[in-house]
Amino acid sequence: MTVSSWIRTIVERELEHRLQVARAVLRAVRRDKAEVFAPRWMALPAWLRGSWPSLYRTMARRFG
């Protein structure tokens, strides 16, 4: 892999991440939501922290 293709890959990933966040914000505005998670799987730790705080703390200690 050349340096230019490596840089292009990094830039493409960053742009894709920004697009994902922008889409999530637009979706939240359209649906009148106060919270939005991008990527969506990040909603799981937030839900777990609110629902089972002790389990969340245990897992956070274990997995960082």
PDB file with one MODEL, atoms N, CA, C and O in Angstrom:
MODEL        1
ATOM      1  N   MET A   1       0.853  -1.173   0.000  1.00  0.00           N
ATOM      2  CA  MET A   1       0.000   0.000   0.000  1.00  0.00           C
ATOM      3  C   MET A   1       0.897   1.234   0.000  1.00  0.00           C
ATOM      4  O   MET A   1       1.784   1.369   0.843  1.00  0.00           O
ATOM      5  N   THR A   2       0.665   2.106  -0.927  1.00  0.00           N
ATOM      6  CA  THR A   2       1.476   3.315  -1.006  1.00  0.00           C
ATOM      7  C   THR A   2       0.978   4.342   0.002  1.00  0.00           C
ATOM      8  O   THR A   2      -0.119   4.231   0.550  1.00  0.00           O
ATOM      9  N   VAL A   3       1.808   5.328   0.224  1.00  0.00           N
ATOM     10  CA  VAL A   3       1.460   6.365   1.193  1.00  0.00           C
ATOM     11  C   VAL A   3       0.213   7.122   0.751  1.00  0.00           C
ATOM     12  O   VAL A   3      -0.655   7.421   1.572  1.00  0.00           O
ATOM     13  N   SER A   4       0.117   7.432  -0.529  1.00  0.00           N
ATOM     14  CA  SER A   4      -1.042   8.200  -0.999  1.00  0.00           C
ATOM     15  C   SER A   4      -2.334   7.393  -0.863  1.00  0.00           C
ATOM     16  O   SER A   4      -3.369   7.960  -0.514  1.00  0.00           O
ATOM     17  N   SER A   5      -2.301   6.097  -1.126  1.00  0.00           N
ATOM     18  CA  SER A   5      -3.517   5.292  -0.973  1.00  0.00           C
ATOM     19  C   SER A   5      -3.863   5.127   0.512  1.00  0.00           C
ATOM     20  O   SER A   5      -5.038   5.048   0.872  1.00  0.00           O
ATOM     21  N   TRP A   6      -2.867   5.077   1.349  1.00  0.00           N
ATOM     22  CA  TRP A   6      -3.078   4.989   2.794  1.00  0.00           C
ATOM     23  C   TRP A   6      -3.751   6.259   3.306  1.00  0.00           C
ATOM     24  O   TRP A   6      -4.696   6.197   4.092  1.00  0.00           O
ATOM     25  N   ILE A   7      -3.260   7.399   2.857  1.00  0.00           N
ATOM     26  CA  ILE A   7      -3.850   8.685   3.252  1.00  0.00           C
ATOM     27  C   ILE A   7      -5.275   8.785   2.717  1.00  0.00           C
ATOM     28  O   ILE A   7      -6.174   9.235   3.426  1.00  0.00           O
ATOM     29  N   ARG A   8      -5.484   8.368   1.473  1.00  0.00           N
ATOM     30  CA  ARG A   8      -6.820   8.402   0.889  1.00  0.00           C
ATOM     31  C   ARG A   8      -7.792   7.539   1.698  1.00  0.00           C
ATOM     32  O   ARG A   8      -8.943   7.925   1.901  1.00  0.00           O
ATOM     33  N   THR A   9      -7.340   6.394   2.150  1.00  0.00           N
ATOM     34  CA  THR A   9      -8.180   5.511   2.964  1.00  0.00           C
ATOM     35  C   THR A   9      -8.566   6.183   4.275  1.00  0.00           C
ATOM     36  O   THR A   9      -9.722   6.103   4.690  1.00  0.00           O
ATOM     37  N   ILE A  10      -7.634   6.830   4.918  1.00  0.00           N
ATOM     38  CA  ILE A  10      -7.906   7.526   6.177  1.00  0.00           C
ATOM     39  C   ILE A  10      -8.912   8.651   5.958  1.00  0.00           C
ATOM     40  O   ILE A  10      -9.852   8.811   6.736  1.00  0.00           O
ATOM     41  N   VAL A  11      -8.712   9.422   4.904  1.00  0.00           N
ATOM     42  CA  VAL A  11      -9.616  10.534   4.608  1.00  0.00           C
ATOM     43  C   VAL A  11     -11.021  10.014   4.296  1.00  0.00           C
ATOM     44  O   VAL A  11     -12.008  10.589   4.753  1.00  0.00           O
ATOM     45  N   GLU A  12     -11.116   8.944   3.531  1.00  0.00           N
ATOM     46  CA  GLU A  12     -12.426   8.370   3.199  1.00  0.00           C
ATOM     47  C   GLU A  12     -13.144   7.873   4.445  1.00  0.00           C
ATOM     48  O   GLU A  12     -14.354   8.056   4.576  1.00  0.00           O
ATOM     49  N   ARG A  13     -12.422   7.254   5.350  1.00  0.00           N
ATOM     50  CA  ARG A  13     -13.042   6.778   6.595  1.00  0.00           C
ATOM     51  C   ARG A  13     -13.534   7.950   7.434  1.00  0.00           C
ATOM     52  O   ARG A  13     -14.622   7.893   8.007  1.00  0.00           O
ATOM     53  N   GLU A  14     -12.743   9.002   7.509  1.00  0.00           N
ATOM     54  CA  GLU A  14     -13.137  10.180   8.278  1.00  0.00           C
ATOM     55  C   GLU A  14     -14.367  10.837   7.665  1.00  0.00           C
ATOM     56  O   GLU A  14     -15.281  11.242   8.385  1.00  0.00           O
ATOM     57  N   LEU A  15     -14.395  10.944   6.358  1.00  0.00           N
ATOM     58  CA  LEU A  15     -15.554  11.529   5.694  1.00  0.00           C
ATOM     59  C   LEU A  15     -16.804  10.675   5.901  1.00  0.00           C
ATOM     60  O   LEU A  15     -17.892  11.212   6.111  1.00  0.00           O
ATOM     61  N   GLU A  16     -16.660   9.375   5.843  1.00  0.00           N
ATOM     62  CA  GLU A  16     -17.795   8.481   6.058  1.00  0.00           C
ATOM     63  C   GLU A  16     -18.329   8.631   7.482  1.00  0.00           C
ATOM     64  O   GLU A  16     -19.541   8.623   7.701  1.00  0.00           O
ATOM     65  N   HIS A  17     -17.425   8.767   8.439  1.00  0.00           N
ATOM     66  CA  HIS A  17     -17.835   8.958   9.828  1.00  0.00           C
ATOM     67  C   HIS A  17     -18.608  10.272   9.976  1.00  0.00           C
ATOM     68  O   HIS A  17     -19.642  10.316  10.643  1.00  0.00           O
ATOM     69  N   ARG A  18     -18.112  11.323   9.362  1.00  0.00           N
ATOM     70  CA  ARG A  18     -18.796  12.612   9.445  1.00  0.00           C
ATOM     71  C   ARG A  18     -20.165  12.567   8.787  1.00  0.00           C
ATOM     72  O   ARG A  18     -21.115  13.171   9.285  1.00  0.00           O
ATOM     73  N   LEU A  19     -20.271  11.860   7.677  1.00  0.00           N
ATOM     74  CA  LEU A  19     -21.568  11.704   7.018  1.00  0.00           C
ATOM     75  C   LEU A  19     -22.543  10.924   7.903  1.00  0.00           C
ATOM     76  O   LEU A  19     -23.730  11.243   7.972  1.00  0.00           O
ATOM     77  N   GLN A  20     -22.029   9.913   8.565  1.00  0.00           N
ATOM     78  CA  GLN A  20     -22.863   9.108   9.462  1.00  0.00           C
ATOM     79  C   GLN A  20     -23.411   9.970  10.597  1.00  0.00           C
ATOM     80  O   GLN A  20     -24.583   9.859  10.955  1.00  0.00           O
ATOM     81  N   VAL A  21     -22.572  10.819  11.155  1.00  0.00           N
ATOM     82  CA  VAL A  21     -23.002  11.704  12.236  1.00  0.00           C
ATOM     83  C   VAL A  21     -24.025  12.716  11.718  1.00  0.00           C
ATOM     84  O   VAL A  21     -25.033  12.975  12.376  1.00  0.00           O
ATOM     85  N   ALA A  22     -23.769  13.280  10.553  1.00  0.00           N
ATOM     86  CA  ALA A  22     -24.702  14.255   9.970  1.00  0.00           C
ATOM     87  C   ALA A  22     -26.069  13.618   9.712  1.00  0.00           C
ATOM     88  O   ALA A  22     -27.103  14.227   9.987  1.00  0.00           O
ATOM     89  N   ARG A  23     -26.070  12.403   9.189  1.00  0.00           N
ATOM     90  CA  ARG A  23     -27.343  11.702   8.962  1.00  0.00           C
ATOM     91  C   ARG A  23     -28.094  11.460  10.266  1.00  0.00           C
ATOM     92  O   ARG A  23     -29.315  11.603  10.329  1.00  0.00           O
ATOM     93  N   ALA A  24     -27.348  11.092  11.304  1.00  0.00           N
ATOM     94  CA  ALA A  24     -27.974  10.833  12.602  1.00  0.00           C
ATOM     95  C   ALA A  24     -28.580  12.115  13.180  1.00  0.00           C
ATOM     96  O   ALA A  24     -29.665  12.083  13.759  1.00  0.00           O
ATOM     97  N   VAL A  25     -27.891  13.219  13.025  1.00  0.00           N
ATOM     98  CA  VAL A  25     -28.417  14.498  13.521  1.00  0.00           C
ATOM     99  C   VAL A  25     -29.673  14.889  12.753  1.00  0.00           C
ATOM    100  O   VAL A  25     -30.662  15.313  13.352  1.00  0.00           O
ATOM    101  N   LEU A  26     -29.639  14.751  11.449  1.00  0.00           N
ATOM    102  CA  LEU A  26     -30.829  15.065  10.645  1.00  0.00           C
ATOM    103  C   LEU A  26     -32.011  14.168  11.022  1.00  0.00           C
ATOM    104  O   LEU A  26     -33.146  14.635  11.117  1.00  0.00           O
ATOM    105  N   ARG A  27     -31.741  12.897  11.234  1.00  0.00           N
ATOM    106  CA  ARG A  27     -32.791  11.959  11.634  1.00  0.00           C
ATOM    107  C   ARG A  27     -33.387  12.375  12.983  1.00  0.00           C
ATOM    108  O   ARG A  27     -34.600  12.296  13.180  1.00  0.00           O
ATOM    109  N   ALA A  28     -32.534  12.816  13.908  1.00  0.00           N
ATOM    110  CA  ALA A  28     -33.013  13.242  15.222  1.00  0.00           C
ATOM    111  C   ALA A  28     -33.864  14.501  15.121  1.00  0.00           C
ATOM    112  O   ALA A  28     -34.882  14.620  15.803  1.00  0.00           O
ATOM    113  N   VAL A  29     -33.457  15.430  14.285  1.00  0.00           N
ATOM    114  CA  VAL A  29     -34.228  16.665  14.114  1.00  0.00           C
ATOM    115  C   VAL A  29     -35.585  16.346  13.499  1.00  0.00           C
ATOM    116  O   VAL A  29     -36.608  16.861  13.951  1.00  0.00           O
ATOM    117  N   ARG A  30     -35.601  15.512  12.483  1.00  0.00           N
ATOM    118  CA  ARG A  30     -36.854  15.160  11.825  1.00  0.00           C
ATOM    119  C   ARG A  30     -37.817  14.430  12.754  1.00  0.00           C
ATOM    120  O   ARG A  30     -39.033  14.596  12.655  1.00  0.00           O
ATOM    121  N   ARG A  31     -37.270  13.623  13.651  1.00  0.00           N
ATOM    122  CA  ARG A  31     -38.111  12.827  14.562  1.00  0.00           C
ATOM    123  C   ARG A  31     -38.299  13.490  15.920  1.00  0.00           C
ATOM    124  O   ARG A  31     -38.916  12.919  16.819  1.00  0.00           O
ATOM    125  N   ASP A  32     -37.759  14.706  16.063  1.00  0.00           N
ATOM    126  CA  ASP A  32     -37.876  15.473  17.297  1.00  0.00           C
ATOM    127  C   ASP A  32     -37.335  14.695  18.491  1.00  0.00           C
ATOM    128  O   ASP A  32     -37.997  14.593  19.524  1.00  0.00           O
ATOM    129  N   LYS A  33     -36.135  14.150  18.350  1.00  0.00           N
ATOM    130  CA  LYS A  33     -35.494  13.386  19.422  1.00  0.00           C
ATOM    131  C   LYS A  33     -34.457  14.253  20.123  1.00  0.00           C
ATOM    132  O   LYS A  33     -33.768  15.055  19.492  1.00  0.00           O
ATOM    133  N   ALA A  34     -34.357  14.081  21.430  1.00  0.00           N
ATOM    134  CA  ALA A  34     -33.405  14.853  22.216  1.00  0.00           C
ATOM    135  C   ALA A  34     -32.002  14.243  22.177  1.00  0.00           C
ATOM    136  O   ALA A  34     -31.008  14.954  22.324  1.00  0.00           O
ATOM    137  N   GLU A  35     -31.927  12.928  21.978  1.00  0.00           N
ATOM    138  CA  GLU A  35     -30.630  12.248  21.948  1.00  0.00           C
ATOM    139  C   GLU A  35     -30.488  11.473  20.650  1.00  0.00           C
ATOM    140  O   GLU A  35     -31.458  10.985  20.071  1.00  0.00           O
ATOM    141  N   VAL A  36     -29.242  11.383  20.221  1.00  0.00           N
ATOM    142  CA  VAL A  36     -28.950  10.604  19.024  1.00  0.00           C
ATOM    143  C   VAL A  36     -27.579   9.950  19.223  1.00  0.00           C
ATOM    144  O   VAL A  36     -26.683  10.530  19.838  1.00  0.00           O
ATOM    145  N   PHE A  37     -27.437   8.746  18.698  1.00  0.00           N
ATOM    146  CA  PHE A  37     -26.183   8.013  18.834  1.00  0.00           C
ATOM    147  C   PHE A  37     -25.653   7.667  17.455  1.00  0.00           C
ATOM    148  O   PHE A  37     -26.371   7.134  16.608  1.00  0.00           O
ATOM    149  N   ALA A  38     -24.397   7.976  17.248  1.00  0.00           N
ATOM    150  CA  ALA A  38     -23.751   7.630  15.982  1.00  0.00           C
ATOM    151  C   ALA A  38     -22.363   7.096  16.310  1.00  0.00           C
ATOM    152  O   ALA A  38     -21.543   7.839  16.850  1.00  0.00           O
ATOM    153  N   PRO A  39     -22.080   5.880  16.016  1.00  0.00           N
ATOM    154  CA  PRO A  39     -22.901   4.850  15.408  1.00  0.00           C
ATOM    155  C   PRO A  39     -23.980   4.356  16.371  1.00  0.00           C
ATOM    156  O   PRO A  39     -23.888   4.537  17.585  1.00  0.00           O
ATOM    157  N   ARG A  40     -24.989   3.738  15.801  1.00  0.00           N
ATOM    158  CA  ARG A  40     -26.176   3.359  16.581  1.00  0.00           C
ATOM    159  C   ARG A  40     -25.875   2.384  17.704  1.00  0.00           C
ATOM    160  O   ARG A  40     -26.567   2.387  18.723  1.00  0.00           O
ATOM    161  N   TRP A  41     -24.849   1.542  17.539  1.00  0.00           N
ATOM    162  CA  TRP A  41     -24.564   0.551  18.580  1.00  0.00           C
ATOM    163  C   TRP A  41     -24.132   1.221  19.879  1.00  0.00           C
ATOM    164  O   TRP A  41     -24.150   0.584  20.932  1.00  0.00           O
ATOM    165  N   MET A  42     -23.745   2.494  19.824  1.00  0.00           N
ATOM    166  CA  MET A  42     -23.353   3.206  21.043  1.00  0.00           C
ATOM    167  C   MET A  42     -24.547   3.465  21.960  1.00  0.00           C
ATOM    168  O   MET A  42     -24.364   3.838  23.119  1.00  0.00           O
ATOM    169  N   ALA A  43     -25.756   3.274  21.459  1.00  0.00           N
ATOM    170  CA  ALA A  43     -26.946   3.416  22.306  1.00  0.00           C
ATOM    171  C   ALA A  43     -26.997   2.320  23.358  1.00  0.00           C
ATOM    172  O   ALA A  43     -27.531   2.528  24.447  1.00  0.00           O
ATOM    173  N   LEU A  44     -26.448   1.161  23.042  1.00  0.00           N
ATOM    174  CA  LEU A  44     -26.468   0.043  23.994  1.00  0.00           C
ATOM    175  C   LEU A  44     -25.728   0.363  25.292  1.00  0.00           C
ATOM    176  O   LEU A  44     -26.301   0.164  26.363  1.00  0.00           O
ATOM    177  N   PRO A  45     -24.482   0.848  25.254  1.00  0.00           N
ATOM    178  CA  PRO A  45     -23.827   1.196  26.520  1.00  0.00           C
ATOM    179  C   PRO A  45     -24.570   2.294  27.292  1.00  0.00           C
ATOM    180  O   PRO A  45     -24.612   2.265  28.522  1.00  0.00           O
ATOM    181  N   ALA A  46     -25.150   3.252  26.579  1.00  0.00           N
ATOM    182  CA  ALA A  46     -25.908   4.318  27.254  1.00  0.00           C
ATOM    183  C   ALA A  46     -27.144   3.737  27.939  1.00  0.00           C
ATOM    184  O   ALA A  46     -27.460   4.098  29.073  1.00  0.00           O
ATOM    185  N   TRP A  47     -27.831   2.849  27.254  1.00  0.00           N
ATOM    186  CA  TRP A  47     -29.006   2.209  27.839  1.00  0.00           C
ATOM    187  C   TRP A  47     -28.608   1.365  29.048  1.00  0.00           C
ATOM    188  O   TRP A  47     -29.271   1.392  30.084  1.00  0.00           O
ATOM    189  N   LEU A  48     -27.511   0.615  28.898  1.00  0.00           N
ATOM    190  CA  LEU A  48     -27.037  -0.242  29.979  1.00  0.00           C
ATOM    191  C   LEU A  48     -26.652   0.579  31.201  1.00  0.00           C
ATOM    192  O   LEU A  48     -26.930   0.182  32.333  1.00  0.00           O
ATOM    193  N   ARG A  49     -26.015   1.719  30.978  1.00  0.00           N
ATOM    194  CA  ARG A  49     -25.612   2.575  32.087  1.00  0.00           C
ATOM    195  C   ARG A  49     -26.823   3.094  32.852  1.00  0.00           C
ATOM    196  O   ARG A  49     -26.787   3.203  34.077  1.00  0.00           O
ATOM    197  N   GLY A  50     -27.895   3.414  32.132  1.00  0.00           N
ATOM    198  CA  GLY A  50     -29.109   3.894  32.793  1.00  0.00           C
ATOM    199  C   GLY A  50     -29.921   2.796  33.436  1.00  0.00           C
ATOM    200  O   GLY A  50     -30.525   3.001  34.489  1.00  0.00           O
ATOM    201  N   SER A  51     -29.943   1.619  32.809  1.00  0.00           N
ATOM    202  CA  SER A  51     -30.780   0.520  33.299  1.00  0.00           C
ATOM    203  C   SER A  51     -30.119  -0.281  34.413  1.00  0.00           C
ATOM    204  O   SER A  51     -30.746  -0.569  35.433  1.00  0.00           O
ATOM    205  N   TRP A  52     -28.884  -0.632  34.224  1.00  0.00           N
ATOM    206  CA  TRP A  52     -28.144  -1.451  35.190  1.00  0.00           C
ATOM    207  C   TRP A  52     -26.791  -0.813  35.484  1.00  0.00           C
ATOM    208  O   TRP A  52     -25.772  -1.260  34.956  1.00  0.00           O
ATOM    209  N   PRO A  53     -26.765   0.219  36.312  1.00  0.00           N
ATOM    210  CA  PRO A  53     -25.508   0.929  36.570  1.00  0.00           C
ATOM    211  C   PRO A  53     -24.397   0.040  37.142  1.00  0.00           C
ATOM    212  O   PRO A  53     -23.229   0.206  36.789  1.00  0.00           O
ATOM    213  N   SER A  54     -24.750  -0.892  38.013  1.00  0.00           N
ATOM    214  CA  SER A  54     -23.715  -1.738  38.612  1.00  0.00           C
ATOM    215  C   SER A  54     -23.085  -2.654  37.567  1.00  0.00           C
ATOM    216  O   SER A  54     -21.869  -2.849  37.566  1.00  0.00           O
ATOM    217  N   LEU A  55     -23.902  -3.215  36.679  1.00  0.00           N
ATOM    218  CA  LEU A  55     -23.372  -4.048  35.600  1.00  0.00           C
ATOM    219  C   LEU A  55     -22.502  -3.219  34.659  1.00  0.00           C
ATOM    220  O   LEU A  55     -21.449  -3.672  34.209  1.00  0.00           O
ATOM    221  N   TYR A  56     -22.954  -1.999  34.369  1.00  0.00           N
ATOM    222  CA  TYR A  56     -22.181  -1.112  33.499  1.00  0.00           C
ATOM    223  C   TYR A  56     -20.806  -0.820  34.115  1.00  0.00           C
ATOM    224  O   TYR A  56     -19.787  -0.905  33.430  1.00  0.00           O
ATOM    225  N   ARG A  57     -20.781  -0.479  35.402  1.00  0.00           N
ATOM    226  CA  ARG A  57     -19.502  -0.187  36.064  1.00  0.00           C
ATOM    227  C   ARG A  57     -18.581  -1.397  36.049  1.00  0.00           C
ATOM    228  O   ARG A  57     -17.381  -1.264  35.810  1.00  0.00           O
ATOM    229  N   THR A  58     -19.139  -2.584  36.305  1.00  0.00           N
ATOM    230  CA  THR A  58     -18.342  -3.804  36.292  1.00  0.00           C
ATOM    231  C   THR A  58     -17.736  -4.039  34.917  1.00  0.00           C
ATOM    232  O   THR A  58     -16.550  -4.342  34.793  1.00  0.00           O
ATOM    233  N   MET A  59     -18.558  -3.897  33.889  1.00  0.00           N
ATOM    234  CA  MET A  59     -18.061  -4.113  32.524  1.00  0.00           C
ATOM    235  C   MET A  59     -17.067  -3.026  32.096  1.00  0.00           C
ATOM    236  O   MET A  59     -16.102  -3.299  31.382  1.00  0.00           O
ATOM    237  N   ALA A  60     -17.317  -1.800  32.539  1.00  0.00           N
ATOM    238  CA  ALA A  60     -16.403  -0.705  32.201  1.00  0.00           C
ATOM    239  C   ALA A  60     -15.038  -0.935  32.844  1.00  0.00           C
ATOM    240  O   ALA A  60     -14.003  -0.676  32.230  1.00  0.00           O
ATOM    241  N   ARG A  61     -15.044  -1.423  34.085  1.00  0.00           N
ATOM    242  CA  ARG A  61     -13.765  -1.742  34.737  1.00  0.00           C
ATOM    243  C   ARG A  61     -13.034  -2.869  34.023  1.00  0.00           C
ATOM    244  O   ARG A  61     -11.814  -2.843  33.860  1.00  0.00           O
ATOM    245  N   ARG A  62     -13.814  -3.860  33.601  1.00  0.00           N
ATOM    246  CA  ARG A  62     -13.214  -5.042  32.975  1.00  0.00           C
ATOM    247  C   ARG A  62     -12.696  -4.751  31.570  1.00  0.00           C
ATOM    248  O   ARG A  62     -11.589  -5.161  31.223  1.00  0.00           O
ATOM    249  N   PHE A  63     -13.476  -4.056  30.768  1.00  0.00           N
ATOM    250  CA  PHE A  63     -13.129  -3.868  29.353  1.00  0.00           C
ATOM    251  C   PHE A  63     -12.591  -2.476  29.029  1.00  0.00           C
ATOM    252  O   PHE A  63     -12.209  -2.210  27.890  1.00  0.00           O
ATOM    253  N   GLY A  64     -12.559  -1.609  30.000  1.00  0.00           N
ATOM    254  CA  GLY A  64     -11.976  -0.288  29.773  1.00  0.00           C
ATOM    255  C   GLY A  64     -12.974   0.670  29.359  1.00  0.00           C
ATOM    256  O   GLY A  64     -12.651   1.835  29.126  1.00  0.00           O
TER     257      GLY A  64
ENDMDL
END
